[in-house]
Amino acid sequence: MTVTLADVAARARVSPATVSRVLNGNYPVAASTRERVLRAVNDLDYVLNGPASSLAAATSDLVGILVNDIADPFFGIMAGAAQTEIGGPGDGSGRAGGEKLAVICNTGGSPERELTYLTLLQRQRAAAVVLTGGAVEDPAHQAAISAKLTKLADAGTRIVFCGRPPLPDGDALVAALAFDNRGGGRRLTEHLISLGHRRIGYVAGPPERTTTRHRLEGHREALRAAGPDAASPGGADGGRGSDDQDRLTVHGPYDRRSGYEATLELLRRAPDVTAIVAANDTVALGACAAVRDQGMRIPQDISVAGFDDLPFSVDAVPALTTVRLPLFEAGARAGRLAMGKENPPPGGIATIAAELMIRGSTAAPRG
């Protein structure tokens, strides 16, 4: 059933004119009244600019790109590539099929802000929405996201995931481009094992993120396959039941400071580690700094590896062994899918391969 402005007014116990003033922002309204109106808008999921049934034929030239942190090159590269495809080439007229206005929505990793941006894009009748990066593994949030995306899709908005696995209920998606984080994590640890490393520390990302879980699962799969000579990763639960492997894993944000502090903690817990795998390249830089501050050399005393192959990885000293994800290519493809310039993959889901990049920061352990 379509929610009207009158419904919002009744819920907020104000006149329709007051609701209009709050939403248009063109007339002073008491703060308490404004808060009541906005709460009613959210509770009823009211869509600005007319009934939802008309949106499919009247979507705007706006496209939203949701990122966790635009300052993080992982998201910046994907968003920039998507924006290039969304913004052109067109006929310059601004008509449907021409250029679109891509708006970057920086969630800061907040599930609540992610939902807020989706609501705002729904009210603006966005032509498409691209969601980048890992998802929060919380059933309530996943259900809320699924419901919101379904409403967007029903209104004519194209939904694309980029670097993000599909939701259990993914009917609203045009496509999901998911990175092979698990396979990349496995190959990276297999490389370290092949060099002779058996005590490998892991600096992981936030535990509630899909990206964190998949990369850590790949790491522990490789340890499990290596047998008892490697640090025991536990059973089929991905290692969560192993005291030893848990001791060699420290979680934190995907930033340099986390890499530094987590590495110091790892070295305190297990001074005999000969290699450290970092959640991403930015975390790896922090790990390298911590190792050096402890008077150790890379890779002579301890090897360090990252993930993503961000632009600075090759310029680190020594250059960083990492896993390359084709971030620009994935972002550009997501932009084309959002614009309808490219057909979705079979089944709507594509797994994008990860490539091992072996550089100077990893070597066989001494002794």
Secondary structure as a PSIPRED ss2 file (coil, helix, strand):
# PSIPRED VFORMAT (PSIPRED V4.0)

   1 M C   1.000  0.000  0.000
   2 T C   1.000  0.000  0.000
   3 V C   1.000  0.000  0.000
   4 T C   1.000  0.000  0.000
   5 L H   0.000  1.000  0.000
   6 A H   0.000  1.000  0.000
   7 D H   0.000  1.000  0.000
   8 V H   0.000  1.000  0.000
   9 A H   0.000  1.000  0.000
  10 A H   0.000  1.000  0.000
  11 R H   0.000  1.000  0.000
  12 A H   0.000  1.000  0.000
  13 R C   1.000  0.000  0.000
  14 V C   1.000  0.000  0.000
  15 S C   1.000  0.000  0.000
  16 P H   0.000  1.000  0.000
  17 A H   0.000  1.000  0.000
  18 T H   0.000  1.000  0.000
  19 V H   0.000  1.000  0.000
  20 S H   0.000  1.000  0.000
  21 R H   0.000  1.000  0.000
  22 V H   0.000  1.000  0.000
  23 L H   0.000  1.000  0.000
  24 N H   0.000  1.000  0.000
  25 G C   1.000  0.000  0.000
  26 N C   1.000  0.000  0.000
  27 Y C   1.000  0.000  0.000
  28 P C   1.000  0.000  0.000
  29 V C   1.000  0.000  0.000
  30 A C   1.000  0.000  0.000
  31 A H   0.000  1.000  0.000
  32 S H   0.000  1.000  0.000
  33 T H   0.000  1.000  0.000
  34 R H   0.000  1.000  0.000
  35 E H   0.000  1.000  0.000
  36 R H   0.000  1.000  0.000
  37 V H   0.000  1.000  0.000
  38 L H   0.000  1.000  0.000
  39 R H   0.000  1.000  0.000
  40 A H   0.000  1.000  0.000
  41 V H   0.000  1.000  0.000
  42 N H   0.000  1.000  0.000
  43 D H   0.000  1.000  0.000
  44 L H   0.000  1.000  0.000
  45 D C   1.000  0.000  0.000
  46 Y C   1.000  0.000  0.000
  47 V C   1.000  0.000  0.000
  48 L C   1.000  0.000  0.000
  49 N C   1.000  0.000  0.000
  50 G C   1.000  0.000  0.000
  51 P C   1.000  0.000  0.000
  52 A H   0.000  1.000  0.000
  53 S H   0.000  1.000  0.000
  54 S H   0.000  1.000  0.000
  55 L H   0.000  1.000  0.000
  56 A H   0.000  1.000  0.000
  57 A H   0.000  1.000  0.000
  58 A C   1.000  0.000  0.000
  59 T C   1.000  0.000  0.000
  60 S C   1.000  0.000  0.000
  61 D C   1.000  0.000  0.000
  62 L E   0.000  0.000  1.000
  63 V E   0.000  0.000  1.000
  64 G E   0.000  0.000  1.000
  65 I E   0.000  0.000  1.000
  66 L E   0.000  0.000  1.000
  67 V E   0.000  0.000  1.000
  68 N C   1.000  0.000  0.000
  69 D C   1.000  0.000  0.000
  70 I C   1.000  0.000  0.000
  71 A C   1.000  0.000  0.000
  72 D C   1.000  0.000  0.000
  73 P H   0.000  1.000  0.000
  74 F H   0.000  1.000  0.000
  75 F H   0.000  1.000  0.000
  76 G H   0.000  1.000  0.000
  77 I H   0.000  1.000  0.000
  78 M H   0.000  1.000  0.000
  79 A H   0.000  1.000  0.000
  80 G H   0.000  1.000  0.000
  81 A H   0.000  1.000  0.000
  82 A H   0.000  1.000  0.000
  83 Q H   0.000  1.000  0.000
  84 T H   0.000  1.000  0.000
  85 E H   0.000  1.000  0.000
  86 I H   0.000  1.000  0.000
  87 G H   0.000  1.000  0.000
  88 G C   1.000  0.000  0.000
  89 P C   1.000  0.000  0.000
  90 G C   1.000  0.000  0.000
  91 D C   1.000  0.000  0.000
  92 G C   1.000  0.000  0.000
  93 S C   1.000  0.000  0.000
  94 G C   1.000  0.000  0.000
  95 R C   1.000  0.000  0.000
  96 A C   1.000  0.000  0.000
  97 G C   1.000  0.000  0.000
  98 G C   1.000  0.000  0.000
  99 E C   1.000  0.000  0.000
 100 K C   1.000  0.000  0.000
 101 L E   0.000  0.000  1.000
 102 A E   0.000  0.000  1.000
 103 V E   0.000  0.000  1.000
 104 I E   0.000  0.000  1.000
 105 C E   0.000  0.000  1.000
 106 N E   0.000  0.000  1.000
 107 T C   1.000  0.000  0.000
 108 G C   1.000  0.000  0.000
 109 G C   1.000  0.000  0.000
 110 S C   1.000  0.000  0.000
 111 P H   0.000  1.000  0.000
 112 E H   0.000  1.000  0.000
 113 R H   0.000  1.000  0.000
 114 E H   0.000  1.000  0.000
 115 L H   0.000  1.000  0.000
 116 T H   0.000  1.000  0.000
 117 Y H   0.000  1.000  0.000
 118 L H   0.000  1.000  0.000
 119 T H   0.000  1.000  0.000
 120 L H   0.000  1.000  0.000
 121 L H   0.000  1.000  0.000
 122 Q H   0.000  1.000  0.000
 123 R H   0.000  1.000  0.000
 124 Q C   1.000  0.000  0.000
 125 R C   1.000  0.000  0.000
 126 A C   1.000  0.000  0.000
 127 A C   1.000  0.000  0.000
 128 A E   0.000  0.000  1.000
 129 V E   0.000  0.000  1.000
 130 V E   0.000  0.000  1.000
 131 L E   0.000  0.000  1.000
 132 T E   0.000  0.000  1.000
 133 G C   1.000  0.000  0.000
 134 G C   1.000  0.000  0.000
 135 A C   1.000  0.000  0.000
 136 V E   0.000  0.000  1.000
 137 E C   1.000  0.000  0.000
 138 D C   1.000  0.000  0.000
 139 P H   0.000  1.000  0.000
 140 A H   0.000  1.000  0.000
 141 H H   0.000  1.000  0.000
 142 Q H   0.000  1.000  0.000
 143 A H   0.000  1.000  0.000
 144 A H   0.000  1.000  0.000
 145 I H   0.000  1.000  0.000
 146 S H   0.000  1.000  0.000
 147 A H   0.000  1.000  0.000
 148 K H   0.000  1.000  0.000
 149 L H   0.000  1.000  0.000
 150 T H   0.000  1.000  0.000
 151 K H   0.000  1.000  0.000
 152 L H   0.000  1.000  0.000
 153 A H   0.000  1.000  0.000
 154 D H   0.000  1.000  0.000
 155 A C   1.000  0.000  0.000
 156 G C   1.000  0.000  0.000
 157 T C   1.000  0.000  0.000
 158 R E   0.000  0.000  1.000
 159 I E   0.000  0.000  1.000
 160 V E   0.000  0.000  1.000
 161 F E   0.000  0.000  1.000
 162 C E   0.000  0.000  1.000
 163 G C   1.000  0.000  0.000
 164 R C   1.000  0.000  0.000
 165 P C   1.000  0.000  0.000
 166 P C   1.000  0.000  0.000
 167 L C   1.000  0.000  0.000
 168 P C   1.000  0.000  0.000
 169 D C   1.000  0.000  0.000
 170 G C   1.000  0.000  0.000
 171 D C   1.000  0.000  0.000
 172 A C   1.000  0.000  0.000
 173 L C   1.000  0.000  0.000
 174 V C   1.000  0.000  0.000
 175 A E   0.000  0.000  1.000
 176 A E   0.000  0.000  1.000
 177 L E   0.000  0.000  1.000
 178 A E   0.000  0.000  1.000
 179 F E   0.000  0.000  1.000
 180 D C   1.000  0.000  0.000
 181 N H   0.000  1.000  0.000
 182 R H   0.000  1.000  0.000
 183 G H   0.000  1.000  0.000
 184 G H   0.000  1.000  0.000
 185 G H   0.000  1.000  0.000
 186 R H   0.000  1.000  0.000
 187 R H   0.000  1.000  0.000
 188 L H   0.000  1.000  0.000
 189 T H   0.000  1.000  0.000
 190 E H   0.000  1.000  0.000
 191 H H   0.000  1.000  0.000
 192 L H   0.000  1.000  0.000
 193 I H   0.000  1.000  0.000
 194 S H   0.000  1.000  0.000
 195 L C   1.000  0.000  0.000
 196 G C   1.000  0.000  0.000
 197 H C   1.000  0.000  0.000
 198 R C   1.000  0.000  0.000
 199 R C   1.000  0.000  0.000
 200 I E   0.000  0.000  1.000
 201 G E   0.000  0.000  1.000
 202 Y E   0.000  0.000  1.000
 203 V E   0.000  0.000  1.000
 204 A E   0.000  0.000  1.000
 205 G C   1.000  0.000  0.000
 206 P C   1.000  0.000  0.000
 207 P C   1.000  0.000  0.000
 208 E C   1.000  0.000  0.000
 209 R E   0.000  0.000  1.000
 210 T H   0.000  1.000  0.000
 211 T H   0.000  1.000  0.000
 212 T H   0.000  1.000  0.000
 213 R H   0.000  1.000  0.000
 214 H H   0.000  1.000  0.000
 215 R H   0.000  1.000  0.000
 216 L H   0.000  1.000  0.000
 217 E H   0.000  1.000  0.000
 218 G H   0.000  1.000  0.000
 219 H H   0.000  1.000  0.000
 220 R H   0.000  1.000  0.000
 221 E H   0.000  1.000  0.000
 222 A H   0.000  1.000  0.000
 223 L H   0.000  1.000  0.000
 224 R H   0.000  1.000  0.000
 225 A H   0.000  1.000  0.000
 226 A H   0.000  1.000  0.000
 227 G C   1.000  0.000  0.000
 228 P C   1.000  0.000  0.000
 229 D C   1.000  0.000  0.000
 230 A C   1.000  0.000  0.000
 231 A C   1.000  0.000  0.000
 232 S C   1.000  0.000  0.000
 233 P C   1.000  0.000  0.000
 234 G C   1.000  0.000  0.000
 235 G C   1.000  0.000  0.000
 236 A C   1.000  0.000  0.000
 237 D C   1.000  0.000  0.000
 238 G C   1.000  0.000  0.000
 239 G C   1.000  0.000  0.000
 240 R C   1.000  0.000  0.000
 241 G C   1.000  0.000  0.000
 242 S C   1.000  0.000  0.000
 243 D H   0.000  1.000  0.000
 244 D H   0.000  1.000  0.000
 245 Q H   0.000  1.000  0.000
 246 D H   0.000  1.000  0.000
 247 R H   0.000  1.000  0.000
 248 L C   1.000  0.000  0.000
 249 T E   0.000  0.000  1.000
 250 V E   0.000  0.000  1.000
 251 H E   0.000  0.000  1.000
 252 G C   1.000  0.000  0.000
 253 P C   1.000  0.000  0.000
 254 Y C   1.000  0.000  0.000
 255 D C   1.000  0.000  0.000
 256 R H   0.000  1.000  0.000
 257 R H   0.000  1.000  0.000
 258 S H   0.000  1.000  0.000
 259 G H   0.000  1.000  0.000
 260 Y H   0.000  1.000  0.000
 261 E H   0.000  1.000  0.000
 262 A H   0.000  1.000  0.000
 263 T H   0.000  1.000  0.000
 264 L H   0.000  1.000  0.000
 265 E H   0.000  1.000  0.000
 266 L H   0.000  1.000  0.000
 267 L H   0.000  1.000  0.000
 268 R H   0.000  1.000  0.000
 269 R H   0.000  1.000  0.000
 270 A C   1.000  0.000  0.000
 271 P C   1.000  0.000  0.000
 272 D C   1.000  0.000  0.000
 273 V C   1.000  0.000  0.000
 274 T C   1.000  0.000  0.000
 275 A E   0.000  0.000  1.000
 276 I E   0.000  0.000  1.000
 277 V E   0.000  0.000  1.000
 278 A E   0.000  0.000  1.000
 279 A C   1.000  0.000  0.000
 280 N C   1.000  0.000  0.000
 281 D H   0.000  1.000  0.000
 282 T H   0.000  1.000  0.000
 283 V H   0.000  1.000  0.000
 284 A H   0.000  1.000  0.000
 285 L H   0.000  1.000  0.000
 286 G H   0.000  1.000  0.000
 287 A H   0.000  1.000  0.000
 288 C H   0.000  1.000  0.000
 289 A H   0.000  1.000  0.000
 290 A H   0.000  1.000  0.000
 291 V H   0.000  1.000  0.000
 292 R H   0.000  1.000  0.000
 293 D H   0.000  1.000  0.000
 294 Q C   1.000  0.000  0.000
 295 G C   1.000  0.000  0.000
 296 M C   1.000  0.000  0.000
 297 R C   1.000  0.000  0.000
 298 I C   1.000  0.000  0.000
 299 P C   1.000  0.000  0.000
 300 Q C   1.000  0.000  0.000
 301 D C   1.000  0.000  0.000
 302 I C   1.000  0.000  0.000
 303 S E   0.000  0.000  1.000
 304 V E   0.000  0.000  1.000
 305 A E   0.000  0.000  1.000
 306 G C   1.000  0.000  0.000
 307 F C   1.000  0.000  0.000
 308 D E   0.000  0.000  1.000
 309 D C   1.000  0.000  0.000
 310 L C   1.000  0.000  0.000
 311 P H   0.000  1.000  0.000
 312 F H   0.000  1.000  0.000
 313 S H   0.000  1.000  0.000
 314 V H   0.000  1.000  0.000
 315 D H   0.000  1.000  0.000
 316 A C   1.000  0.000  0.000
 317 V C   1.000  0.000  0.000
 318 P C   1.000  0.000  0.000
 319 A C   1.000  0.000  0.000
 320 L C   1.000  0.000  0.000
 321 T E   0.000  0.000  1.000
 322 T E   0.000  0.000  1.000
 323 V E   0.000  0.000  1.000
 324 R E   0.000  0.000  1.000
 325 L C   1.000  0.000  0.000
 326 P C   1.000  0.000  0.000
 327 L H   0.000  1.000  0.000
 328 F H   0.000  1.000  0.000
 329 E H   0.000  1.000  0.000
 330 A H   0.000  1.000  0.000
 331 G H   0.000  1.000  0.000
 332 A H   0.000  1.000  0.000
 333 R H   0.000  1.000  0.000
 334 A H   0.000  1.000  0.000
 335 G H   0.000  1.000  0.000
 336 R H   0.000  1.000  0.000
 337 L H   0.000  1.000  0.000
 338 A H   0.000  1.000  0.000
 339 M H   0.000  1.000  0.000
 340 G C   1.000  0.000  0.000
 341 K C   1.000  0.000  0.000
 342 E C   1.000  0.000  0.000
 343 N C   1.000  0.000  0.000
 344 P C   1.000  0.000  0.000
 345 P C   1.000  0.000  0.000
 346 P H   0.000  1.000  0.000
 347 G H   0.000  1.000  0.000
 348 G H   0.000  1.000  0.000
 349 I E   0.000  0.000  1.000
 350 A E   0.000  0.000  1.000
 351 T E   0.000  0.000  1.000
 352 I E   0.000  0.000  1.000
 353 A C   1.000  0.000  0.000
 354 A C   1.000  0.000  0.000
 355 E E   0.000  0.000  1.000
 356 L E   0.000  0.000  1.000
 357 M E   0.000  0.000  1.000
 358 I C   1.000  0.000  0.000
 359 R C   1.000  0.000  0.000
 360 G C   1.000  0.000  0.000
 361 S C   1.000  0.000  0.000
 362 T C   1.000  0.000  0.000
 363 A C   1.000  0.000  0.000
 364 A C   1.000  0.000  0.000
 365 P C   1.000  0.000  0.000
 366 R C   1.000  0.000  0.000
 367 G C   1.000  0.000  0.000
